């Protein structure tokens, strides 16, 4: 029975679904864009892109052989990751991994959606959340991760195909767009004199000024958003609605 359930679970995760309606892809992108640019929506949902940021630090720390001590997701939508380990280069890689992480998660999800793996895209994001959950050390962080991962798991298992597709495209669009806003906020924060950031830590460690690091993060986020949008809209004719009908011959 366990083997049969495992096989069913694996087949469900890797199932290939047909392309969703173009309107669904565009609607998901529109909702995601609104969530990022609207002040109230962003103040509520920013914590989930911060979650991806901290997951990037955690994964980089684990790959570099460091021990993750604690991750905290605060009610003001900030986050911190504490780790221990040796190696200056490893420390730099861990510091540099945060800001590109939402973009990389988004591009990974876009690649899965491009191949028709809607459920796998939802489960991939859920798996990242659950990995982060093992390192969270405050109640707020635990609550928002359990809530989001529970919703995505329920949608991926019980939701109709259209609901799954909308949720997957919404999450991927959100990650790609939110990554750009994070870099803009980083730049503004430095201009206002708040020098506590990954870019500042990298500048101190390398001697390369913080604007260079912000520019690098910005280029990565824009490039990944462009590539991800190209994949997500690959089969969508955005202007189809405005095309005049072809005249009969």
C-alpha positions as CSV (number, residue, x, y, z in Angstrom):
1,X,0.0,0.0,0.0
2,X,2.8,2.4,0.9
3,X,4.5,1.7,-2.4
4,X,1.3,2.2,-4.3
5,X,0.7,5.5,-2.5
6,X,4.3,6.7,-3.2
7,X,3.9,5.8,-6.9
8,X,0.6,7.7,-7.1
9,X,2.2,10.7,-5.3
10,X,5.1,10.7,-7.7
11,X,2.8,10.4,-10.8
12,X,0.6,13.3,-9.4
13,X,3.7,15.5,-8.9
14,X,5.1,14.9,-12.4
15,X,1.8,14.9,-14.3
16,X,1.9,17.1,-17.4
17,X,-1.1,19.4,-17.9
18,X,-2.3,21.2,-21.0
19,X,-1.6,24.9,-21.4
20,X,-4.1,27.0,-19.4
21,X,-6.2,29.6,-21.2
22,X,-4.2,32.7,-22.1
23,X,-6.5,34.9,-20.1
24,X,-5.7,32.9,-17.0
25,X,-1.9,33.5,-17.4
26,X,-2.5,37.2,-18.0
27,X,-4.9,37.5,-15.1
28,X,-2.5,35.8,-12.8
29,X,0.3,38.2,-13.9
30,X,-2.0,41.2,-13.4
31,X,-3.0,40.1,-9.9
32,X,0.7,39.5,-9.0
33,X,1.7,42.9,-10.4
34,X,-1.1,44.6,-8.3
35,X,0.1,42.7,-5.2
36,X,3.6,44.1,-5.7
37,X,2.9,47.7,-6.6
38,X,-0.2,48.3,-4.4
39,X,1.0,49.7,-1.0
40,X,-1.4,47.9,1.2
41,X,-1.2,44.6,-0.7
42,X,2.6,44.7,-0.7
43,X,2.8,45.5,3.0
44,X,0.7,42.3,3.6
45,X,2.3,39.9,1.1
46,X,5.9,41.1,1.2
47,X,6.7,38.6,3.9
48,X,6.4,35.8,1.3
49,X,9.1,37.2,-1.0
50,X,11.2,37.8,2.1
51,X,10.7,34.1,2.8
52,X,12.2,33.3,-0.5
53,X,15.1,35.7,0.2
54,X,15.9,34.0,3.5
55,X,15.5,30.5,1.9
56,X,18.3,31.6,-0.5
57,X,20.6,32.3,2.5
58,X,19.6,29.0,4.1
59,X,20.3,26.9,0.9
60,X,23.6,28.7,0.3
61,X,24.7,28.1,3.9
62,X,23.9,24.4,3.7
63,X,25.6,24.0,0.3
64,X,28.7,25.8,1.8
65,X,28.8,23.5,4.8
66,X,27.7,26.1,7.3
67,X,25.3,25.4,10.2
68,X,22.1,27.5,10.1
69,X,21.5,28.7,13.6
70,X,18.2,30.5,13.2
71,X,15.9,32.2,10.7
72,X,13.5,34.9,11.8
73,X,10.6,36.4,9.8
74,X,9.4,39.5,11.6
75,X,6.0,41.2,11.6
76,X,7.5,44.3,9.9
77,X,8.2,42.0,6.9
78,X,12.0,41.9,7.5
79,X,14.0,38.7,8.0
80,X,17.4,37.5,9.3
81,X,19.4,34.3,8.9
82,X,22.1,33.4,11.3
83,X,24.7,30.8,10.4
84,X,28.1,29.5,11.6
85,X,31.0,28.3,9.6
86,X,34.4,29.0,8.3
87,X,35.6,30.4,5.0
88,X,35.5,34.0,3.7
89,X,34.4,33.1,0.2
90,X,31.7,30.9,1.6
91,X,30.5,33.7,3.7
92,X,30.4,36.0,0.7
93,X,28.4,33.5,-1.3
94,X,25.9,33.1,1.5
95,X,25.5,36.9,1.8
96,X,25.1,37.3,-2.0
97,X,22.4,34.5,-2.2
98,X,19.5,36.4,-0.7
99,X,18.4,38.9,-3.3
100,X,18.7,36.6,-6.3
101,X,16.8,33.9,-4.5
102,X,13.2,35.0,-5.3
103,X,14.2,35.5,-9.0
104,X,15.8,32.0,-9.1
105,X,12.8,30.4,-7.4
106,X,10.5,32.2,-9.9
107,X,12.5,31.2,-13.0
108,X,12.6,27.6,-11.7
109,X,8.8,27.7,-11.4
110,X,8.5,29.3,-14.8
111,X,10.5,26.4,-16.3
112,X,8.2,23.8,-14.7
113,X,5.1,25.7,-15.9
114,X,6.6,25.9,-19.4
115,X,6.9,22.2,-19.4
116,X,3.3,21.8,-18.2
117,X,4.2,20.6,-14.6
118,X,1.8,22.8,-12.7
119,X,1.6,20.5,-9.6
120,X,5.4,20.2,-9.5
121,X,5.7,24.0,-9.5
122,X,3.3,24.3,-6.5
123,X,5.0,21.5,-4.7
124,X,8.5,22.9,-5.3
125,X,7.5,26.2,-3.6
126,X,5.9,24.3,-0.8
127,X,9.0,22.2,-0.3
128,X,11.1,25.4,0.0
129,X,8.8,26.7,2.6
130,X,8.9,23.5,4.6
131,X,12.7,23.5,4.4
132,X,12.7,27.0,5.8
133,X,10.3,25.9,8.5
134,X,13.0,23.6,10.0
135,X,15.1,26.7,10.8
136,X,12.5,29.2,11.8
137,X,12.8,30.4,15.4
138,X,9.9,32.7,16.0
139,X,6.1,32.2,16.1
140,X,5.2,34.6,13.4
141,X,7.5,32.9,10.9
142,X,6.1,29.5,11.7
143,X,2.5,30.7,11.4
144,X,2.9,32.4,7.9
145,X,4.8,29.4,6.5
146,X,2.3,26.8,7.8
147,X,-0.5,28.9,6.4
148,X,1.0,29.5,2.9
149,X,2.3,25.9,2.5
150,X,-1.0,24.5,3.7
151,X,-2.9,26.5,1.2
152,X,-0.6,25.5,-1.7
153,X,-0.7,21.9,-0.7
154,X,-4.5,21.8,-0.5
155,X,-4.8,23.6,-3.9
156,X,-2.3,21.2,-5.5
157,X,-4.0,18.1,-4.2
158,X,-7.7,18.9,-4.2
159,X,-8.1,22.0,-6.4
160,X,-9.5,21.9,-10.0
161,X,-6.9,22.2,-12.8
162,X,-7.8,25.8,-13.5
163,X,-7.4,26.7,-9.8
164,X,-4.0,24.9,-9.6
165,X,-2.8,26.7,-12.7
166,X,-3.9,30.1,-11.5
167,X,-2.3,29.6,-8.1
168,X,1.0,28.4,-9.7
169,X,1.2,31.2,-12.3
170,X,0.3,33.7,-9.6
171,X,3.1,32.5,-7.3
172,X,5.7,32.5,-10.1
173,X,4.7,35.9,-11.4
174,X,4.8,37.3,-7.8
175,X,8.3,36.0,-7.1
176,X,9.7,37.4,-10.4
177,X,8.1,40.8,-10.0
178,X,8.7,41.1,-6.2
179,X,12.4,40.4,-6.7
180,X,12.7,43.7,-8.6
181,X,10.8,45.7,-6.0
182,X,13.1,44.3,-3.3
183,X,16.2,45.6,-5.1
184,X,14.5,49.1,-5.6
185,X,13.7,49.2,-1.8
186,X,17.3,48.2,-1.1
187,X,18.6,51.1,-3.1
188,X,16.2,53.6,-1.5
189,X,17.1,52.3,2.0
190,X,20.8,53.0,1.3
191,X,20.0,56.4,0.0
192,X,18.1,57.2,3.2
193,X,21.2,56.2,5.2
194,X,20.2,52.7,6.4
195,X,23.3,50.8,5.7
196,X,22.3,47.5,7.3
197,X,21.9,45.1,4.4
198,X,23.5,42.3,2.4
199,X,24.9,44.8,0.0
200,X,26.5,46.7,2.8
201,X,28.0,43.5,4.3
202,X,29.3,42.5,0.8
203,X,30.8,46.0,0.4
204,X,32.6,45.8,3.8
205,X,33.9,42.3,3.0
206,X,35.1,42.9,-0.5
207,X,35.8,46.6,-0.8
208,X,33.4,46.9,-3.7
209,X,30.9,49.8,-3.1
210,X,27.3,48.9,-2.3
211,X,25.9,50.6,-5.4
212,X,27.7,47.9,-7.5
213,X,26.2,45.1,-5.5
214,X,22.7,46.7,-5.8
215,X,23.2,47.1,-9.6
216,X,24.2,43.4,-9.8
217,X,21.1,42.3,-7.9
218,X,19.0,44.6,-10.0
219,X,20.4,43.2,-13.3
220,X,19.8,39.7,-12.1
221,X,16.2,40.3,-11.1
222,X,15.4,42.2,-14.3
223,X,17.0,39.5,-16.5
224,X,15.2,36.7,-14.7
225,X,11.9,38.5,-14.8
226,X,12.3,39.1,-18.6
227,X,13.2,35.4,-19.2
228,X,10.5,34.2,-16.9
229,X,7.9,36.4,-18.6
230,X,9.1,35.1,-22.0
231,X,8.5,31.5,-20.9
232,X,5.2,32.2,-19.2
233,X,3.8,34.1,-22.2
234,X,5.4,31.8,-24.8
235,X,2.1,30.5,-26.2
236,X,0.0,33.6,-25.3
237,X,-0.9,36.0,-28.1
238,X,-1.4,39.1,-26.0
239,X,-2.9,41.1,-28.9
240,X,-5.3,38.3,-30.1
241,X,-8.2,40.2,-28.6
242,X,-7.6,43.3,-30.7
243,X,-6.8,41.5,-34.0
244,X,-9.5,42.0,-36.6
245,X,-11.2,38.8,-37.9
246,X,-9.7,37.6,-41.1
247,X,-11.9,38.3,-44.1
248,X,-13.4,35.2,-45.8
249,X,-12.0,34.2,-49.1
